[in-house]
Amino acid sequence: MDEKATQSALELSQKAIYYDQGKKYEEAIFCYTEAGNQLLKLVQGKKCLPIFRKNVMECINRAEFLKSNIQDLQLQYPPSREDILHNVDFLMIKASVFQSCEDQLDESREIYESVVEQCLGASKNRALPQETLKRLRATAEGALKCIEDLVTLKKKVTEVELLFPEVPVDDLSKLNISEHSTPSPSKNQQPFKTTNRQVPVPPSPSNSQKFTKEELDVLSTTSNINGKLYVPFHSYDKVNEFKGQNGKFTDPDGHIGLTQKQRLKLKGWKRVSDLFEHPTIISSIDCNTIKQTVISDCSFISSLSIAALYEKRFKKQLVTSIIYPQDAHGKPIYNPAGKYMIKFHINGVWRKVVIDDYFPVDENNRMMCSQTENKGELWVSLLEKAYMKVMGGYDFPGSNSNIDLNALTGWIPERIELNESNKADPDAIFRKLFDRFHRGDCLITLATGKMTEEMQKRSGLVETHAYAVIDIRSVENKRLLKVKNPWTHSRWKGNFSEKDKLNWTTKMKSALVYEPEVAATKDDGIFWIDYESVRHFFDVIYVNWNADLFPFTSVYHATWKQDTGPIRDVYTVGDNPQYKLTVKLNEKTTAAAVWVLLTRHITAIDDFAVNKEFITLIVYETGQKIYIPTNPRPISDGVRINSPLYLCQLLDTKPGINNYTLVVAQYEKTNTINYSLRVFSTTDIILEPVKLPYTITKTTRGNWDGSEKHPVMKLVLHSKTDDNSLFMELKAPKQFCVNLEMNQHSSDRTIFLETKSSGAYRPGYTVLTVEKVPAGTYYVKAATYTAGEKGPYILRVDSTCKFDFDPVKL
């Protein structure tokens, strides 16, 4: 245990609280951030007790809250710079933190020099008390001493760089340049900075909204995945995660789990430096060299294959950019210390996953994990290990490419069913995929479903298996897909396979630069297949779309508790989470694509293995609170699916400002769920929870006693305005078909309001919403379709003004 470092981090957190209470919010943000990251590093390195994880999240959450709301806070409490002692004391704290990081020695020295200048300048002010002048002189002397130490330290670092230009300074523990490191923002960087794309912390709900405490609680809760903490990624983690590493790094979380079958093959765990003479992260990006081994993650390896193809075709880093450490050009580099950090988009935000370079090997000293055919190349193995760590281990129960690619890239997942339930035009689907694939707008994989043994043998395909689409072509009116099996063997045997003697024409072979005879000599798992056969033999096309196609985005993170509302939302969605989406189309915009992604956060491997939560989105063209699922009729009511990702695609063609209501729904609510609701749009949008105007609520319970007369309540509105709003809700056993009716008896200012009704009788539940209600007296009748029935009911009334609500004796 490193008690000294732990105490230092705790003292920094106390400083943060001191600044926070003193309304010094910029200083508080800095100290909270540094304290949280110092404690996190100690916890991960098992150098302090695990109970300090709570302190980590408290510091990070408070820093994020202050950062998100600092403008409002500073308007309320304008920052003061009159206290010179306060200023220089904080600068000394900041400089000392920077001093512990080799790449920030220059910033640290500049801050110390600023302290000296400020102290010397203030000391000329004879109006200051002697005690203050004395403290300023002592602070200046301390800053000068630190500058001298920095000169010596900077010289030592420069010597190391000259002597070992190819080895990171972090790995040269014998030089003992730094005892420990603290992740710190660079000189011009604000901690927890929020942006729209690949942000280190979750983006704010929109350009005008701030994060709420509830949202931060959600993200904090779902940082704990399979018993391990995966905090949001920050840009300064790119460098500071690797500072101060003494000797070889070993993951404090230990080796990740294996299946029984994998353990039977296991000889041991070895570092890559013991397996390869010249290990490297990337030799060349080529999807053809990637191969899956004994790990059951075909969807993940297929995802890596098409990502590698994308990088090669479009000369843009897609997944290799998420591997750290990196060189000055953003390329991942080999770390002799054996420590790597991977950035994944998981549970609503980009999170960091730290791993070591131990890999399982068999009796022949071969790595059992997925890899490339290039000896010593590590990028596939590192990405797989990091992802398997988050998902619980190499004993992975399986996923799909939509989920995996979303985690790797943040790209938007779309699921296209290939069964009869999909009414979309298959020709239109092919044209869209063909066009967008060649533009580089999407990544595509295929998945088979359950297949008989005979069908597998006849087709050459594997059941419930993922395949990567590496090309799409149209030649001689034939629509073809080039597909790769991640096993790197076992190919399609039907139309346009390498053994097909009927369909391959000379023109087609020339256009595709393909010789079936040559391909037949080696089974590399790559094959051509016609689109019609894809539709017949595969179940799903998974497409992930480049999020950069949408310049506008907005997100909310929230919790839907199990005890909120009924188990099933067949009769009412009144207790479901609901959001108002405002879409703005200007005169020059004729149409806007608006995609809404619902992401259910997953924190346990069992949730992947046996996923019992079925989610969807229901969309209404109102912008108002929805109570009856079918009234008004939704414009989109998706099938409940047990995937953690559900995408709803809208096309807005109405000019002006259009409002929508987004309702989160489940098939059967059995557990509390945490989720993120993210909107992508080609035009300006506003996403916010549906707000209700009502300020007063009263509820009464009653019974239908079997008489021919229905219960009537007297409702008296006490208001100086005649623009009041009412909401009434009637609940009863579902065997009763019920209705609400409201009649005006009198008005305070003789303003007439016609009789209002909830409409058609509905089983067990109905609502009545009335706007612009004059102050006065009304009678409300709770009726059943069949007179003379006996049973209980609950009647609730919400109002924007004070009111009395009493039964009328009939």
Buried (B, 14 or more C-beta within 10 A) or exposed (E): EBEEBBEBBBEBBEBBBEBBEBBBBBBBBBBBBBBBBBBBBBBBBEBBEEEBBEBBBBBBBBBBBBBBBBEEBEEEEEEEEEEBBBBBBBBBBBBBBBBBBBBBBEBBBBBBBBBBEBBEEBBEEEEBEEEBBEBBEEBBEBBBEBBEEBEEBBEBBEEBEEEEEEBBBBBBBEBEBBEBBBBBBBEEEBBBBBEBEBBBBBBBBBEEBBBBEEBBBBBBBBBBBBEBBBBBBBBBBBBBBBBBBBEBBBBEBEBBBBBEEBEEBBEEBBBBBEBBEEBBBBBEBBBBBBBBBBBBBBBBBBBBBBBBBBBBBEEEBBBBBBBBBBEEEEEBBBBBBBBBBBBBBBBBBBBBBBBBBBBBBBEEEBBBBBBBEBEBBBBBBBBBBBBBBBBBBBBBBBBBBBBBBBBBBBBBBBBBBBEEEBEEEBEEBBEBBBEBBEEEBBBBBBBBEEBEEEEBEEBBBBBEBBBBBBBBBEBEEBBBBBBBBBBBEBBBBBBBBBBBEEBBEEEBBEBBEBEBEEBEEEBBBBBBBBBEBBBEBBBBBBBBBBBEBBEBBBBBBBBBEEEEBBEEBEBBBBBBBBBBBBBBBEEEBEEBBBBBBBBBBBBEBEBBEEBEBBBBBBBBBBBBBBBBBEBEEBEBBBEBBEBBBBBBBBEBEEBEEBBBBBBBBBBEBEEEBBBBBBBBBBBBBBBBBBEEEBEEEBEBEBEBEEEEEBBBBBBBBEBEBBEBBBBBBBBBEEEBBBBBBBBBEEBBEEEEBEEBBBEEBBBBBBBBBBEEBBBBBBBBBBBBEEEEBEBEBEBBBBBBBEBEBEEEEE
